[in-house]
């Protein structure tokens, strides 16, 4: 019997449209599983097969949990405000509201082809006033608690998008949306004090089942540094300056100080000097060059200020230099420098600044000689021996760190200080397509929040929505929007005209999904207690810093304010890799993009092979966390497998009648498959799960296996998670049962003659744990399981060698 995939898939998509399979039950109805995809922004280009990778992966797990009897919430919605949607609308020459609605309709039709168990009754759209009313409400709550403040500040400005950008939106010194190099520009902004939550955001990472690389990216971005603040007077002035050092072990070797060229104290520091204006012009040129180059140039530049500071540690008068590598927003923006930092060392050598050695290597006389002669910069505190002060001379520098802190603080020579790389979040955008910021500027009352009963502040419908480039949003030119009444004194006032960034709506959308129609509050307490946190969150690693950090910040704020009883939104995170393809233009295998001529349109694949085949190929391409290359020959192989399986299962001789018992070897082989599928799903290896199906089909056809009704049902239920249309069709046509009435198979261990083994896990020769495996597991799966179990030992490490002794030990050499 040939498989008419077009008729089957059309049939079941219509059935699921009318009677959704997988629709979430009411809150509190049994054990729950919240499975979430990072919702898309609806661009004009629609979905390509790369988007399918995450959506199909999450759907497999949602389907398994449904069959296991869970109350599953698997929703979908639209991140439709912000720069991507507005830029697309400008390119199309259509109003953002019209263009976005058109794109949403296209995306929705495409998503329905996937056959995923999305609960469309939970759909949200960030541009819906009933939704963004509560986005504005959250901002008001932050404002009322002092977390939102207004500042005229130098920010990252994209000259192409004509708007300010948060630090997190600058990638390789360019706009993360268009790639244009950003500039520094002073613009009036609203800023959120995410830095108040820096420590909480760090601590929370330890509780999460997330990929270690994502947690490391967030830790590095938050950038906690413990160090010392040194305070010293500036000679011949009434000024004192403060310097921060995170690596202060060799502080008794400091011989000069550097200040950032854009430091706000610099003009005051130069007061009274005849060449003040000349120095300021040189500093401004240094800043401009640094912004233009936008790269880590090892060539350091400096300007001597003519000023000296009196070192509190007795190192004498230290010259103050302006240095290109000093950053105004790190620490205090002023740094004491020594021979034990590579940039300091290079800077001093270039400008003939005297250096002093305060630390030498342990047990390496030749290197020590070169360090003492100042031919080599020695920075290794772990293997360094201090020369100064006398209390610490001869001691290991790293081991003496805390003792030196205690000593310097006790003597009043320094203060202990913790700093963070994280900066407050530049929250406002000078664009049209976004949530209006719900604030009112009153001449008498100052800045006042819009009361809750007046929310939402609706985005006005306008004809001209293009960005102005003046530092003001297009809303500033709409008098009917701007002019209003102060809610406090009822006098004339003006509305805030900047809008929120795209991230505002995506920071909390997962809280709205359980009950998107509640009208008197953003979310219901019972829904939050039952559904949250999210059990599985699937999306790209490119959101590690932006969306994931912001969403965690929002949840921690709402928790601290007493609105929710949890402080982390996503228990388990999975980052799928990209689907790449050879570019017809460059000839290289690259991320799919129209400009590279390597996009694969899922509509074309579905027309030729069907949705189930595309789903299975997407899963089969490789480990889901890794990037993979699209191969046309690969999908042909999956297509042949699907049709072979269909032919075998629908063969009238395959299924036994009710009176005939199934052969024990057939039953045993089925339960081996069930166990293998479960193990590989647990390891997030759906590619090897499909390989297990292929192996089973080879055995079944070779041995002419005949299946009982029960075995047939279990095979089809397993298969339905990856190929829901074909699985549902065969359950109905062969067995007269509906998928929603089936349950997930569980392997009978008594039927599986597979011994288990406990193997040792060694890392760099040291035993770090053990792993229980069955003897069927291949080395690749065992390697991954060992890495997952001992993830902390692989953090920021390169695996250089793996030794596997079958069923006994797996050993890793890392560096």
C-alpha positions in Angstrom: 0.0 0.0 0.0 1.5 3.4 -1.0 1.5 6.2 1.5 -0.5 9.3 0.4 1.2 11.7 2.8 -0.6 14.8 1.4 -4.1 13.4 2.1 -3.1 12.0 5.5 -1.5 15.2 6.7 -4.3 17.4 5.3 -6.8 15.2 7.1 -5.2 15.2 10.5 -4.4 18.9 10.5 -8.0 19.6 9.9 -9.0 17.3 12.7 -6.6 18.9 15.1 -7.9 22.4 14.0 -11.4 21.4 15.1 -10.5 19.2 18.1 -7.1 20.2 19.3 -5.0 17.3 20.6 -2.9 18.4 23.5 -5.0 21.4 24.6 -4.1 22.2 28.2 -6.5 21.1 30.9 -7.6 23.5 33.6 -5.1 24.7 36.2 -4.7 22.0 38.9 -5.8 19.1 36.8 -3.1 16.5 37.5 0.7 16.6 37.2 1.8 19.4 34.9 4.5 19.9 32.3 5.1 23.4 30.9 7.0 23.0 27.5 7.9 26.3 25.9 9.5 27.5 22.7 11.1 31.0 22.5 8.3 32.7 20.6 9.3 34.2 17.2 9.2 37.7 15.9 7.1 37.5 12.7 9.4 38.7 10.0 8.4 39.0 6.4 10.6 36.1 5.2 8.6 33.5 7.1 10.0 30.3 8.6 12.9 28.3 7.1 13.8 24.8 8.1 16.2 26.1 10.7 13.3 27.4 12.8 11.8 23.9 12.7 14.6 22.4 14.7 13.6 23.9 18.0 9.9 23.6 17.4 10.0 19.9 16.5 12.3 19.1 19.3 10.1 20.7 22.0 7.0 19.0 20.4 8.5 15.6 20.8 8.9 16.1 24.5 5.5 17.7 24.9 3.9 14.7 23.1 5.8 12.2 25.3 4.5 14.0 28.4 0.9 14.0 27.1 1.1 10.3 26.5 2.5 9.9 30.1 -0.6 11.5 31.4 0.7 15.0 32.2 -1.4 18.1 31.9 0.8 19.8 29.2 1.0 23.5 28.4 2.7 24.0 25.0 1.7 27.4 23.8 2.8 29.7 21.0 2.7 33.5 20.4 4.3 36.4 18.7 7.1 38.8 19.8 5.8 41.4 17.4 6.9 44.8 18.8 10.3 46.3 18.4 13.1 47.0 15.8 12.9 43.8 13.8 9.2 44.2 13.0 9.5 47.9 12.4 12.5 47.7 10.1 10.8 45.0 8.1 7.7 47.2 7.8 9.8 50.2 6.6 11.5 47.9 4.0 8.1 46.7 2.8 6.6 50.2 2.8 3.7 49.2 5.0 2.5 50.3 8.4 4.0 48.1 11.1 0.6 47.1 12.4 -0.5 45.9 8.9 2.8 44.3 8.0 3.1 42.5 11.4 -0.5 41.2 11.2 0.2 39.8 7.7 3.4 38.1 8.9 1.7 36.6 11.9 -0.9 35.0 9.7 1.8 33.5 7.5 3.8 32.2 10.4 0.7 30.7 12.0 -0.2 28.8 8.8 3.4 27.5 8.6 3.5 26.5 12.2 0.3 24.5 11.9 2.1 22.4 9.2 4.5 21.2 11.7 1.8 19.2 13.4 2.9 20.4 16.9 0.6 20.1 19.8 0.4 23.9 20.3 -2.5 25.1 22.4 -3.7 28.0 20.2 -6.3 29.0 22.8 -3.3 30.4 24.8 -1.9 32.5 21.9 -0.4 35.9 22.9 0.8 38.8 20.9 3.0 41.5 22.4 1.3 44.2 20.3 -2.2 43.4 21.7 -3.3 46.3 24.0 -4.8 43.7 26.4 -1.3 42.2 26.7 0.9 45.3 26.7 -1.3 46.9 29.3 0.4 44.6 31.7 3.8 45.1 30.2 3.3 48.8 31.0 2.0 47.8 34.5 5.2 46.0 35.3 7.2 49.1 34.2 5.1 51.3 36.5 5.7 48.9 39.4 9.5 49.2 38.7 9.3 53.0 38.5 7.3 53.2 41.7 10.0 51.1 43.5 12.8 53.3 42.2 14.2 50.8 39.6 13.5 53.1 36.6 15.3 56.4 36.3 15.8 59.0 33.6 19.3 60.2 32.5 20.9 62.2 29.8 23.7 59.8 29.1 26.1 58.6 26.5 24.7 55.4 25.0 25.3 53.1 22.2 23.6 54.7 19.2 22.9 52.8 15.9 23.2 55.3 13.1 21.2 52.9 10.8 18.3 52.0 13.2 18.4 55.6 14.6 17.9 54.5 18.2 19.8 53.8 21.4 20.8 50.2 22.2 21.5 48.4 25.5 25.0 47.1 26.0 23.6 43.6 25.5 22.4 44.6 22.0 25.9 45.4 20.8 27.7 42.4 19.3 31.3 42.8 18.1 30.8 46.5 18.5 27.9 46.6 16.0 24.1 46.6 16.2 22.8 43.1 16.8 20.0 43.6 14.3 21.7 45.3 11.4 25.4 45.0 12.1 26.1 48.7 11.8 28.9 49.9 14.0 27.5 51.8 17.0 28.5 55.2 18.1 28.5 56.9 21.5 25.8 59.6 21.7 24.2 61.5 24.5 20.4 60.9 24.5 17.7 61.2 27.1 16.9 57.7 28.2 14.9 55.7 30.7 17.1 53.1 32.4 16.3 50.1 34.5 18.5 49.3 37.5 19.2 45.6 36.6 22.5 46.1 38.5 20.6 45.9 41.8 19.9 42.3 41.0 23.5 41.4 39.9 24.2 39.1 42.9 20.8 37.4 42.7 21.3 36.8 39.0 24.6 35.2 39.7 23.5 33.1 42.6 20.4 31.8 40.8 22.5 30.3 38.0 23.7 27.6 40.5 20.1 26.3 40.8 19.4 25.9 37.1 19.6 22.8 34.8 21.0 24.9 31.9 23.9 24.3 29.6 27.1 25.2 31.3 28.2 27.5 28.4 25.1 29.6 28.8 25.6 29.9 32.6 29.2 30.8 32.0 28.2 33.5 29.4 25.9 35.1 31.9 28.5 34.9 34.7 31.0 36.6 32.5 28.5 39.2 31.3 27.6 40.1 34.9 31.4 40.0 35.6 31.7 40.0 39.3 35.1 41.3 40.5 36.2 41.5 44.1 39.0 43.9 44.7 40.3 47.0 46.5 39.6 50.7 46.3 42.6 52.9 46.9 42.0 56.6 47.7 44.8 59.1 47.2 45.2 62.9 46.9 46.2 64.6 43.7 49.2 66.9 44.2 48.7 70.6 43.9 44.9 70.3 43.9 42.1 69.8 46.4 41.1 66.6 44.6 41.2 63.0 45.7 40.8 60.1 43.4 39.8 56.5 43.8 41.3 53.6 41.9 39.9 50.1 41.7 41.9 47.0 41.3 40.6 43.4 41.0 44.2 42.1 40.8 46.0 43.9 43.5 48.4 41.2 44.7 51.4 43.2 43.4 50.0 46.6 44.4 53.3 47.6 46.1 54.8 47.6 42.7 52.4 50.3 41.3 54.3 53.2 39.6 51.7 55.1 37.7 47.9 55.7 37.3 45.7 55.8 34.2 42.3 57.5 33.8 39.8 56.9 31.0 39.8 59.5 28.2 36.0 60.0 28.7 36.1 60.1 32.5 33.8 62.8 33.9 36.5 63.9 36.4 39.1 64.6 33.7 38.2 68.3 33.0 38.3 69.0 36.8 41.6 67.1 37.1 43.1 69.4 34.4 41.9 72.7 35.9 44.7 75.1 36.2 46.9 73.6 33.6 47.9 75.8 30.6 47.4 73.0 28.1 44.0 71.8 29.5 42.1 72.3 26.3 44.8 70.7 24.2 44.7 67.6 26.4 40.9 67.4 26.3 41.0 67.6 22.6 43.5 64.8 22.4 41.4 62.7 24.8 38.3 63.3 22.7 40.2 62.2 19.6 41.2 59.1 21.5 37.6 58.3 22.3 36.5 58.8 18.7 39.3 56.6 17.4 38.4 53.9 19.9 34.7 54.1 18.8 35.7 54.0 15.1 38.1 51.1 15.3 35.8 49.0 17.5 38.3 46.3 17.9 40.8 45.1 20.5 43.9 46.8 19.3 46.9 45.8 21.3 48.6 49.2 20.5 47.9 51.3 23.5 47.9 55.1 23.5 48.4 57.6 26.2 48.5 61.3 27.2 50.3 62.6 30.2 48.0 64.9 32.3 50.8 66.7 34.1 49.2 65.6 37.4 50.5 63.2 40.1 48.8 61.3 42.9 50.4 60.5 46.2 50.3 56.7 46.6 48.9 55.6 50.0 51.2 52.6 50.0 54.4 54.6 50.0 55.3 54.3 46.3 55.8 58.0 46.0 54.2 60.4 43.5 52.6 58.4 40.7 52.1 60.2 37.4 48.5 60.2 36.1 48.1 59.3 32.4 45.1 59.2 30.1 45.1 55.7 28.6 43.1 54.3 25.6 42.5 51.0 27.4 41.0 52.6 30.5 37.2 52.3 30.6 35.1 55.0 32.4 32.3 52.5 33.3 34.5 49.8 34.8 35.4 50.1 38.5 36.1 53.8 39.1 37.4 54.5 35.6 40.9 55.1 37.2 43.4 52.4 37.7 46.8 52.0 39.5 49.3 50.3 37.2 52.3 48.1 37.6 54.8 45.8 35.8 52.5 42.9 36.5 49.7 43.6 33.9 50.5 43.1 30.2 48.7 46.3 29.1 50.3 48.4 31.9 53.7 46.9 31.0 53.4 47.7 27.3 52.1 51.2 28.1 55.0 51.9 30.4 57.6 50.6 27.9 56.1 52.8 25.2 56.1 56.0 27.2 59.3 55.3 29.3 57.4 55.2 32.6 59.6 53.7 35.4 58.5 50.2 36.5 59.1 48.3 39.7 59.0 44.5 40.1 56.9 43.2 43.0 56.4 39.5 42.2 58.6 36.8 40.7 58.0 33.3 39.5 58.5 30.4 41.9 61.2 27.8 41.0 62.2 29.3 37.7 65.5 31.2 38.1 65.9 32.0 34.3 62.4 33.5 34.1 63.0 35.3 37.4 66.1 37.0 36.0 64.1 38.2 33.0 61.3 39.5 35.2 63.7 41.4 37.5 65.4 43.0 34.5 61.9 44.0 33.3 62.4 42.2 30.0 59.3 40.1 30.7 55.9 40.9 32.2 55.0 38.4 34.8 51.3 38.1 35.8 50.8 34.7 37.2 49.7 35.2 40.8 49.1 31.5 41.3 52.8 30.8 40.8 54.1 34.1 41.9 56.2 35.0 45.0 55.7 38.5 46.5 58.7 40.8 47.1 56.8 43.6 48.9 55.7 44.5 51.5 57.9 42.9 54.1 54.9 41.2 55.8 54.2 39.2 52.7 57.7 38.9 51.1 58.4 35.4 50.1 54.8 34.3 50.2 52.6 33.0 47.3 50.7 35.9 45.8 47.4 34.1 45.2 47.4 32.4 48.6 48.0 35.8 50.3 45.1 37.6 48.6 42.7 37.6 51.5 45.4 38.2 54.1 46.5 41.2 52.0 42.9 42.5 51.9 42.7 42.2 55.7 46.0 43.9 56.2 45.4 46.9 53.8 41.8 47.4 55.1 42.9 47.2 58.8 45.7 49.7 58.1 43.2 52.1 56.5 45.1 51.9 53.2 42.3 50.5 51.1 38.6 49.5 51.1 37.2 46.2 50.0 34.9 46.5 47.0 32.9 44.3 44.7 32.2 45.5 41.2 30.3 44.1 38.3 30.7 44.4 34.5 26.9 44.5 34.2 25.5 47.9 33.5 22.0 49.2 34.0 19.7 48.5 31.1 19.1 51.3 28.6 15.3 50.7 28.3 13.9 53.4 26.0 13.9 53.5 22.2 13.5 56.4 20.0 11.2 54.5 17.7 7.5 54.2 17.0 6.7 50.5 17.0 6.9 49.7 20.7 4.9 49.9 24.0 4.6 53.6 25.0 6.4 54.2 28.3 3.5 54.9 30.8 4.9 58.1 32.3 3.8 61.7 32.4 6.0 64.8 32.7 4.4 67.5 34.8 5.9 70.9 35.5 4.6 70.8 39.1 4.8 67.2 40.1 7.8 66.0 38.1 7.6 62.6 36.4 4.4 60.7 37.4 3.4 57.2 36.5 0.1 56.6 34.6 -2.4 55.1 37.1 -3.3 51.4 36.6 -6.9 52.3 35.8 -5.7 54.4 32.8 -3.6 51.6 31.3 -2.9 50.8 28.6 -1.5 53.9 27.2 -2.4 53.1 23.6 0.1 53.4 20.8 -1.5 56.0 18.5 -2.2 55.2 14.8 0.0 57.4 12.7 0.9 57.8 9.0 4.6 58.7 9.5 6.3 56.2 11.8 9.9 56.3 10.4 12.6 57.1 13.0 13.6 60.7 13.2 17.2 60.4 14.2 16.9 63.4 16.4 17.0 61.5 19.7 13.2 61.8 19.9 10.6 59.2 19.0 8.1 59.9 16.2 5.5 60.1 19.0 7.0 63.4 20.0 5.5 65.1 17.0 1.9 64.0 17.8 0.3 66.7 19.8 -2.9 64.8 20.5 -0.7 62.0 22.1 1.8 64.2 23.9 -0.5 66.8 25.6 -2.4 65.3 28.5 -3.4 65.9 32.1 -1.3 65.2 35.2 -3.0 62.4 37.2 -1.8 63.9 40.4 -2.5 67.7 40.2 -4.8 67.5 37.1 -2.8 70.3 35.5 -1.4 70.3 31.9 1.3 67.8 31.3 3.1 65.9 28.6 3.4 62.1 27.9 6.7 60.3 27.7 7.3 59.8 24.0 10.1 57.1 24.0 8.9 53.5 23.6 10.0 50.3 25.2 12.5 47.9 23.6 11.5 44.6 22.0 12.6 42.7 25.1 9.9 44.3 27.3 7.2 42.0 26.0 9.3 38.9 25.9 10.5 39.3 29.5 7.3 38.0 30.9 5.2 36.4 28.2 5.6 33.0 29.7 3.7 34.2 32.8 0.7 35.2 30.6 0.4 32.0 28.6 -1.4 30.0 31.3 -4.3 32.5 31.3 -4.0 35.0 28.4 -7.6 36.2 28.8 -7.5 37.3 32.4 -8.5 41.0 32.3 -8.0 42.4 35.8 -4.4 41.3 36.4 -1.4 40.2 34.4 -1.5 36.6 35.7 -3.4 34.6 38.3 -1.8 33.3 41.5 -3.3 29.8 41.1 -1.9 29.6 37.6 1.5 30.7 38.7 1.6 28.2 41.6 0.6 25.3 39.4 2.3 26.0 36.0 5.5 27.8 36.9 8.4 27.5 36.5 8.7 26.4 32.9 9.8 22.7 32.8 11.5 22.8 29.4 12.5 25.9 27.5 13.9 25.5 24.0 15.6 28.2 21.9 18.8 29.5 20.4 21.9 30.2 22.3 22.0 33.7 20.8 19.5 34.7 23.5 21.9 33.7 26.3 22.6 37.3 27.4 19.7 39.3 26.0 16.4 37.6 26.5 17.4 35.0 29.1 19.1 37.6 31.4 16.3 40.1 31.1 13.6 37.5 31.7 15.4 36.3 34.9 15.6 40.0 36.0 11.9 40.5 35.5 11.0 37.4 37.4 13.3 38.2 40.3 11.8 41.7 40.5 8.2 40.3 40.5 9.2 37.8 43.2 10.8 40.4 45.4 7.8 42.7 45.0 5.5 39.8 46.2 3.6 39.2 42.9 4.9 35.6 42.3 6.3 32.9 44.6 9.3 31.8 42.5 12.4 33.6 41.4 13.6 31.6 38.3 11.4 31.3 35.3 13.0 28.3 33.4 14.1 25.2 35.2 15.5 23.4 32.2 16.9 25.1 29.2 17.9 23.5 25.9 19.7 25.4 23.1 19.3 23.8 19.7 22.0 24.3 17.1 21.6 26.0 13.8 20.8 24.3 10.5 23.4 25.4 8.0 23.7 24.9 4.3 26.3 25.4 1.6 26.0 28.9 0.2 25.6 29.3 -3.5 27.4 32.6 -3.3 30.4 32.0 -1.0 30.7 28.2 -1.4 31.0 27.8 2.4 28.6 26.1 4.8 26.9 28.9 6.6 23.8 29.8 8.6 20.8 30.0 6.4 20.1 33.4 5.0 18.5 34.8 1.8 21.5 37.0 1.2 23.7 33.8 1.1 21.4 31.9 -1.2 21.1 28.9 1.1 17.6 29.1 2.6 15.6 25.9 2.5 11.8 26.7 2.5 9.8 24.2 4.5 6.8 24.7 2.3 8.8 23.2 -0.6 10.0 20.2 1.4 6.5 19.6 2.7 5.0 19.6 -0.8 7.6 17.0 -1.9 8.0 14.8 1.2 5.4 15.8 3.8 5.6 17.3 7.2 6.5 14.0 9.1 9.5 13.3 6.9 10.8 16.9 7.4 10.2 16.5 11.2 12.2 13.3 11.3 15.0 14.6 9.1 15.3 17.7 11.3 15.7 15.4 14.3 18.0 12.9 12.6 20.5 15.5 11.3 22.7 15.2 14.4 22.9 16.0 18.1 20.3 18.7 18.5 22.6 21.0 20.5 25.2 21.2 17.7 25.0 23.0 14.4 24.4 20.7 11.4 24.5 20.8 7.6 21.4 20.4 5.5 21.9 17.6 2.9 19.3 16.9 0.3 20.4 13.3 0.1 19.8 12.9 3.9 16.1 13.7 3.6 15.8 11.2 0.7 17.0 8.5 3.1 14.5 9.5 5.8 11.7 9.5 3.1 12.7 5.9 2.1 12.6 4.8 5.7 9.2 6.3 6.4 7.7 4.6 3.3 9.4 1.2 4.2 7.9 1.4 7.7 4.5 2.3 6.3 4.6 -0.7 3.9 5.7 -3.1 6.6 3.1 -2.0 9.2 0.2 -1.9 6.7 1.1 -5.3 5.2 -1.9 -7.5 6.0 0.4 -10.3 7.2 2.2 -8.1 9.7 -0.5 -7.9 12.4 -1.6 -11.1 14.1 -5.3 -11.8 14.8 -6.4 -11.8 18.4 -6.3 -15.6 18.7 -2.5 -15.8 17.8 0.2 -15.2 20.3 3.1 -13.0 19.5 6.6 -14.7 19.4 8.6 -14.0 22.5 11.6 -12.8 20.5 9.3 -10.2 18.8 8.1 -9.0 22.2 11.6 -8.9 23.6 12.8 -6.9 20.6 9.9 -4.4 21.1 10.8 -3.8 24.7 14.4 -3.3 23.8 13.3 -0.6 21.4 11.0 1.0 24.1 13.9 1.1 26.5 16.4 2.5 23.9 13.9 5.2 22.8 13.4 6.3 26.4 17.1 6.3 27.3 17.9 8.4 24.2 15.1 10.8 24.8 16.3 11.2 28.4 19.8 12.0 27.0 18.3 14.5 24.6 19.5 12.4 21.6 16.4 12.2 19.3 18.8 11.6 16.4 19.9 8.3 17.9 16.2 7.5 18.9 15.3 7.6 15.2 18.3 5.4 14.4 16.9 2.9 16.9 13.6 2.8 14.9 15.6 2.1 11.8 17.5 -0.7 13.5 14.2 -2.2 14.7 12.6 -2.0 11.2 15.7 -3.8 9.7 15.3 -6.6 12.3 11.5 -6.7 11.9 11.6 -7.1 8.1 14.7 -9.4 8.1 13.0 -11.7 10.6 9.5 -11.3 9.2 8.2 -10.2 12.6 4.5 -10.4 13.1 3.0 -8.1 15.7 0.2 -8.4 18.2 -2.3 -5.5 18.4 -0.7 -4.4 21.6 2.8 -4.3 20.1 1.5 -2.6 17.0 -0.1 0.1 19.2 3.1 0.6 21.2 5.2 1.0 18.0 2.8 3.5 16.6 2.6 5.5 19.9 6.4 5.7 20.0 6.5 6.7 16.4 3.7 9.3 16.7 6.1 11.6 18.7 8.3 12.1 15.7 5.7 11.5 12.9 2.3 12.5 14.4 0.3 12.4 11.2 1.3 9.0 10.1 1.2 7.7 13.6 -2.4 9.0 14.2 -3.5 7.6 10.8 -2.2 4.1 11.3 -3.6 3.9 14.9 -7.0 4.7 13.5 -6.9 2.7 10.3 -5.2 -0.4 11.7 -6.4 -0.5 15.3 -9.4 1.8 15.3 -8.0 3.8 18.3 -7.3 7.5 18.7 -3.9 8.8 19.8 -5.4 10.8 22.6 -6.6 7.5 24.2 -3.2 5.9 24.1 -0.4 5.8 26.7 3.3 6.0 26.5 4.9 2.5 26.5 7.1 1.4 29.4 9.7 -1.3 28.9 9.3 -4.5 30.8 12.8 -5.1 32.3 12.1 -8.8 32.8 11.8 -9.2 29.0 15.1 -7.4 28.2 18.2 -9.5 28.6 20.6 -6.6 28.9 23.1 -6.4 31.7 23.9 -3.1 33.3 27.3 -1.9 34.1 28.8 0.8 36.3 31.7 2.6 34.7 34.2 5.0 36.3 34.5 8.6 35.0 38.1 10.0 35.1 39.1 13.5 34.3 42.9 14.2 34.0 43.6 11.0 35.8 41.3 11.6 38.8 38.1 9.7 39.4 35.2 12.2 39.5 32.2 9.8 39.6 30.5 6.7 38.2 27.9 6.2 35.5 25.3 3.5 35.3 24.8 2.3 31.7 23.2 -0.6 29.9 25.5 -2.6 27.6 23.7 -1.4 24.5 24.8 2.2 24.9 27.3 3.3 22.4 30.5 5.2 23.2 29.1 8.5 21.9 26.1 8.4 24.3 28.3 7.3 27.2 30.7 10.2 26.5 27.8 12.7 26.5 26.2 11.2 29.6 29.6 11.4 31.5 30.1 15.1 30.4 26.5 16.0 31.4 27.0 14.4 34.9 30.4 16.1 35.5 29.7 19.3 33.6 31.6 21.6 36.0 34.9 19.9 35.2 34.5 20.7 31.5 33.5 24.3 32.0 35.7 26.5 29.8 37.9 23.5 29.0 39.0 21.8 25.8 38.8 18.0 25.6 42.1 16.8 24.0 41.7 13.1 24.4 39.1 10.4 25.4 39.9 6.9 26.4 37.0 4.4 26.7 37.5 0.9 28.2 34.2 -0.8 27.3 31.9 -1.3 30.3 34.6 -0.3 32.7 35.9 3.3 32.4 35.7 6.5 30.4 38.7 8.9 30.8 38.9 12.5 29.6 42.0 14.6 29.2 41.1 18.3 29.3 43.0 21.6 29.4 
